[in-house]
Amino acid sequence: MAGCADDVRHNATRDSITYDYKGRPIPALFYKPRPGTENGVGIVLLHGFTGLGGHGPLFDPHAIQLASRGYTVLMPSYFDARQWRQRFNGDDIKEWSQASGEAVRFLASQPGVDPQKVVLWGYSLGGFLATDGSLTDYGSAAGAIGVSAGTDIFGTTSRGSRSIPILLMHGRSDRSVSVRSMEALARNLGVRGATVETELLAGQQHELDAPTWCHVFQRTRQFLETHFSPVAGG
């Protein structure tokens, strides 16, 4: 269980799979609701700097909770598209973003998923890729959520514009990625056509505590319910 007050009974499966990106297999964890309980909404969860090995265990119980509520979830190891380097550049960002976009297309093709209701969700670096990447020319997500993301992660945003809803959540005391940089990212996304909502998380730094993660995923569900009207069994 995720350890949240509103946890539900497990009603989903988790599998290790791969999907194809430019002829390369990208490993991913795939969370599926019990057949007949899908709500049509797909979520691609993107890890941060520590990779799937670092953030996978943190997000796993929350992904199970999402799938148990009818969401179909894919958590890809997008670093496999281009090896992680401490000093990454624009080519790295583009490759990881495109691999994430391919994850969206893969998830959109799965049974029980409405191709028009696949959302990118990411934390830290993954949050930048989810939000900025959704507005690229090759972006195809119907919406995006970024947690602890901002222009401090990578100073140059991509080009392209799309009219999609985006939610940014950020620790008010974050010293790794400043609130000011999150606000700059929000403005950039807005200029490029997105409808952006922001929420500051009181008392939180870059790494969030367990109760705040519960709130983040609760807020994630609220965002999805508002913009994509998931229907159980749909």
C-alpha positions in Angstrom: 0.0 0.0 0.0 1.1 3.6 -0.6 0.5 4.4 3.1 -2.1 7.0 2.3 -5.4 7.6 4.2 -7.4 7.0 1.1 -5.7 3.9 -0.2 -8.0 1.4 -1.9 -7.8 -2.4 -2.1 -5.3 -3.6 -4.7 -7.1 -4.4 -7.9 -4.4 -4.3 -10.5 -1.3 -6.1 -11.9 2.3 -5.0 -12.4 4.5 -6.4 -15.2 8.0 -5.7 -16.5 7.8 -5.0 -20.3 9.7 -3.2 -23.0 8.4 -0.9 -25.8 10.3 0.1 -29.0 12.0 3.4 -29.5 14.1 3.8 -32.7 14.8 0.1 -32.7 15.8 0.0 -29.0 13.9 -1.8 -26.3 13.0 0.6 -23.5 12.3 -1.2 -20.2 9.2 -0.2 -18.3 6.8 -1.2 -15.5 3.3 -1.6 -16.7 0.4 -1.3 -14.3 -3.0 -2.6 -15.5 -6.4 -2.4 -13.8 -8.4 -5.5 -13.5 -10.1 -6.1 -16.9 -13.4 -4.3 -17.1 -12.5 -1.7 -14.5 -10.4 0.6 -16.8 -11.5 4.2 -16.8 -9.9 5.0 -20.2 -7.1 7.3 -18.9 -3.5 6.4 -19.3 -0.6 7.9 -17.3 3.1 7.8 -18.2 5.1 8.3 -15.0 8.6 9.7 -15.6 11.3 9.2 -13.0 13.9 11.9 -12.0 17.7 12.1 -11.9 18.2 8.8 -10.0 16.5 6.8 -12.7 13.9 4.1 -12.6 16.0 2.2 -10.1 16.0 5.1 -7.7 12.5 6.4 -8.1 10.7 3.3 -9.1 10.3 1.9 -5.6 9.0 5.3 -4.4 6.3 5.6 -7.1 5.4 1.9 -7.3 2.8 1.8 -4.6 1.2 5.0 -5.9 1.2 3.5 -9.4 -0.6 0.4 -8.0 -3.1 2.7 -6.3 -3.8 4.6 -9.6 -4.2 1.3 -11.5 -6.5 -0.1 -8.8 -8.7 3.0 -9.4 -8.9 2.3 -13.2 -5.9 4.2 -14.6 -3.5 2.4 -16.9 0.0 3.3 -15.9 3.4 3.0 -17.7 6.7 3.8 -15.9 9.5 3.8 -18.5 13.3 3.8 -17.9 13.8 6.6 -20.4 17.5 6.8 -19.7 17.8 3.7 -21.8 17.1 5.8 -24.8 20.4 7.8 -24.2 22.8 7.1 -21.4 22.5 9.5 -18.4 25.4 11.9 -18.0 25.8 14.3 -15.1 26.4 17.2 -17.6 23.5 16.5 -20.0 22.7 18.7 -23.0 20.0 19.5 -25.4 20.5 16.3 -27.4 20.0 14.3 -24.2 16.8 16.2 -23.3 15.4 15.8 -26.8 16.1 12.1 -26.9 14.6 11.5 -23.5 11.6 13.6 -24.4 11.0 11.7 -27.6 11.4 8.4 -25.8 8.7 9.6 -23.3 6.5 10.7 -26.2 6.9 7.2 -27.7 5.7 5.8 -24.3 2.6 7.9 -24.7 1.9 6.5 -28.1 2.5 2.9 -26.8 0.2 3.4 -23.9 -2.5 5.0 -26.2 -2.5 1.7 -28.2 -3.3 -0.5 -25.2 -6.7 -2.0 -24.6 -8.9 0.0 -22.2 -7.0 3.3 -22.9 -8.6 6.2 -24.8 -5.9 7.5 -27.2 -7.1 11.0 -26.4 -6.7 10.6 -22.7 -3.0 9.8 -22.1 -1.2 12.1 -19.8 2.5 12.6 -19.0 3.5 12.9 -15.3 7.0 13.5 -14.1 9.2 14.3 -11.1 12.2 16.7 -11.2 14.0 16.0 -14.5 11.0 13.9 -15.5 8.7 16.8 -14.7 10.5 19.0 -17.1 10.4 16.4 -19.8 6.7 15.8 -19.1 5.6 19.4 -19.3 8.0 20.9 -21.8 8.0 17.8 -23.9 4.2 17.7 -24.2 4.4 21.0 -26.1 7.0 19.9 -28.6 6.1 19.2 -32.2 6.5 15.5 -31.5 4.5 15.7 -28.2 1.2 13.8 -28.2 0.1 13.8 -24.5 -3.4 15.1 -23.8 -2.1 16.8 -20.6 0.9 16.9 -18.3 1.8 17.1 -14.6 5.2 18.2 -13.3 6.4 17.8 -9.7 9.5 19.7 -8.5 10.2 20.9 -12.1 11.5 24.2 -13.4 13.9 25.9 -15.7 16.7 25.3 -13.2 16.8 21.7 -14.5 17.5 22.8 -18.1 17.6 26.5 -19.0 16.5 26.1 -22.6 12.9 25.2 -23.3 11.8 23.5 -26.5 9.7 25.1 -29.2 6.2 24.2 -30.3 2.8 25.0 -28.9 -0.2 23.0 -27.9 -3.4 23.8 -26.1 -3.4 21.3 -23.2 -3.9 21.5 -19.5 -0.8 21.3 -17.3 -0.4 21.1 -13.5 2.8 22.1 -11.7 3.4 21.2 -8.0 6.4 22.5 -6.2 7.9 22.5 -2.7 7.8 26.1 -1.4 11.3 25.6 0.2 12.9 23.8 -2.7 16.6 24.7 -2.9 17.5 22.5 -5.8 14.9 23.7 -8.3 13.7 27.2 -7.2 10.1 28.3 -7.1 11.1 31.2 -9.3 12.2 28.7 -12.0 9.0 26.8 -11.7 7.1 30.0 -12.2 9.3 30.8 -15.2 8.5 27.4 -16.7 4.7 28.0 -16.0 4.9 31.3 -17.9 6.7 29.7 -20.8 4.2 26.9 -21.1 1.3 29.4 -20.9 2.8 31.5 -23.7 3.0 28.4 -25.8 -0.7 27.6 -25.5 -1.1 25.5 -22.3 -3.5 26.2 -19.6 -1.3 26.0 -16.5 -2.3 25.5 -12.9 0.4 25.7 -10.1 0.4 24.6 -6.5 3.1 25.3 -3.8 3.6 22.6 -1.3 4.1 24.1 2.2 7.2 23.2 4.1 8.6 20.9 1.3 12.0 20.9 -0.4 12.9 19.0 -3.6 12.5 15.6 -2.0 8.9 15.4 -0.7 7.9 13.6 2.5 5.5 10.7 2.5 2.3 12.6 3.4 3.0 15.1 0.7 3.4 12.4 -1.9 0.0 11.2 -0.8 -1.3 14.7 -1.5 0.5 14.9 -4.8 -1.2 11.8 -6.1 -4.5 12.8 -4.7 -4.2 16.1 -6.5 -3.1 14.2 -9.6 -6.4 12.3 -9.6 -8.4 15.5 -9.1 -6.6 17.0 -12.1 -7.4 14.0 -14.2 -11.0 13.9 -13.1 -11.5 17.6 -13.9 -10.0 17.5 -17.4 -10.6 13.9 -18.6 -13.7 12.7 -16.8 -12.6 9.1 -16.3 -15.4 6.6 -16.0 -14.9 3.3 -14.3 -15.3 0.4 -16.7 -15.3 2.7 -19.7 
